[in-house]
Amino acid sequence: MPVPDLHTIMDAAERIKPFIHRTPVMSSAGINKLLGTEIIFKCENLQKAGAFKSRGACNAVFSLDAEQMSKGVGTHSSGNHAQALSRAASLRNIDAYIVMPETSPQVKVNGVRGYGGRITFCKPTLKAREDALKEIINSTGALEIHPYNDYRIIAGQATAALELIEEAGEPDIIMVPVGGGGLLSGTALITKYISRNSMVIAAEPEMANDAFRSFHEGRFIPSENPKTIADGLLTSLGSLTFPIITEYVDDIVTVSEEGIISAMRLIWERMKILIEPSSAVPLAAIMENKLDVKDKRIGIILSGGNIDLDRLPWLTHS
Amino acid sequence: MPVPDLHTIMDAAERIKPFIHRTPVMSSAGINKLLGTEIIFKCENLQKAGAFKSRGACNAVFSLDAEQMSKGVGTHSSGNHAQALSRAASLRNIDAYIVMPETSPQVKVNGVRGYGGRITFCKPTLKAREDALKEIINSTGALEIHPYNDYRIIAGQATAALELIEEAGEPDIIMVPVGGGGLLSGTALITKYISRNSMVIAAEPEMANDAFRSFHEGRFIPSENPKTIADGLLTSLGSLTFPIITEYVDDIVTVSEEGIISAMRLIWERMKILIEPSSAVPLAAIMENKLDVKDKRIGIILSGGNIDLDRLPWLTHS
């Protein structure tokens, strides 16, 4: 399967349309004034299952033929892909086997259970996740749907930026957070196809800066002991996402933990919407002056809104 | 000035259009499933200045002629009307004098300051508020814009339900919270004019049940020492709102404090939007089985989203 082209992404958009929200784009006059720029937020926190991951998961699951479907699907995920895949599988009436790190937020565990996913917990390392999943796949015959290292997933995630550009025109800069790189890869591809003059800039926590280092050093560097409040961004880039990112992304910048919390709180207070810490990373980069935004129009994809309301970072983080 | 008719409300809608958001209507498959009904939420928490109050305030301020405007406007408000009036006044470059109870949430005080309102604090009683405002009006010549006991305000607030009905069709039931009754009066009027078959049902905290008692006993009973987490609903009905409510509202029900907190949290978790406690009161009534909602389509106006993020009720309430 080749890197998704425009046709593949448009097909994905058609395929998933009945199963996802066309999420709103929003702006905040207050935030624009505060930061001296114009930001258009694509609200994937309001997406089905609370994150953009529903796009890729639906595209992958609804691409399967009858035989591929019969034994179900499986994945490992720190949370949002797990919920999204469980939901997509339930929409097609097939099983979803989910390996989750035992450190996953309770709200994400509950979400997976609510969509009927079958959970196996493991240690919070990539190796433990992969081993547990391999065992499940061997015993059930389920098909693995990787959270990001899969072109069907990447094509699905690309549809968020597609809608953003359709609705808001061509921004000067499009920003997304980067974890495994599925959203970033899809965003970079569609932007290249339909909004050539837009720069694509990813933001990543300093405390999980593998994509930043991989991008700037030009070689794959895995994530080691990442410790960030942005629990959706703990993973390393994949063999499919890294080359796309190397070729099509303009820059990757990093932000502090405090910056993430401030940006998250600013969005909650000014826009009255819930976002999870990972979603706040691009705005944090702007607030920490990691890129030149003066007089620019910036599109930011708010990646998700799944957060434990008993553990808000500005109340518990120290 | 007579009770606003359809023409007056449509005029208000035109007048305020450039200055407010047409807020989205949203549904949650999860909440509908949980409660066995279909609820359409009109998201005035995403309104300018964070509440439906921007509608009435803009209608009042943009109705003023040059002479009325010249000395500014004044009001007393527990918060959202204060922000909304300050914002509307700043849009017309006139002064806004705001009397606020000293117990107002900090986020609302900051909001008023952010819009350039001039604040005078007072004791949290109706009498203290009225006395302080009278003094300011005597010394400045400002025009009082009452938070709810004013037909221009009522006509403005009516436009929220107008948009809800335009967008979602005629619901079986339309629900709003009731404090002073501005939103409820406007909602009841427009519903009578354009959606005759819809019932209008208000919900009120048990701990501030003056509207409930006034409605059911058929005589005006003021609010005395209300102690509810729904800080937008502490006020008594007014001489203009009570008669409209008596004539056009189908029922008023009350809810517990625990019910308000549960409903608020449910909306945060499932819909990923911030609402303040007052907004949760209608959903709380459904969750507490205070009305028959089976197989009904229900429109609920989420009145506002201004809340202190350091003091979330499920973390601080005991």
Contacts between the chains, C-beta under 8 A, distances in Angstrom:
chain1	res1	chain2	res2	distance
A	24	B	24	5.9
A	26	B	46	7.7
A	30	B	114	7.6
A	45	B	272	5.0
A	46	B	26	7.7
A	46	B	271	7.7
A	46	B	272	5.5
A	46	B	273	7.7
A	50	B	272	6.2
A	107	B	269	7.3
A	114	B	30	7.7
A	265	B	309	6.4
A	268	B	274	6.1
A	268	B	309	6.0
A	269	B	107	7.2
A	269	B	309	6.3
A	271	B	46	7.7
A	272	B	45	5.0
A	272	B	46	5.5
A	272	B	50	6.2
A	272	B	273	6.2
A	272	B	274	4.4
A	272	B	275	7.8
A	272	B	305	3.6
A	273	B	46	7.7
A	273	B	272	6.2
A	273	B	273	5.4
A	273	B	274	6.6
A	274	B	268	6.1
A	274	B	272	4.4
A	274	B	273	6.6
A	274	B	274	6.5
A	275	B	272	7.8
A	305	B	272	3.6
A	309	B	265	6.4
A	309	B	268	6.0
A	309	B	269	6.3
A	309	B	312	7.2
A	309	B	314	6.9
A	310	B	314	7.3
A	310	B	315	7.0
A	312	B	309	7.2
A	312	B	312	7.2
A	312	B	315	8.0
A	314	B	309	6.9
A	314	B	310	7.3
A	315	B	310	7.0
A	315	B	315	6.9
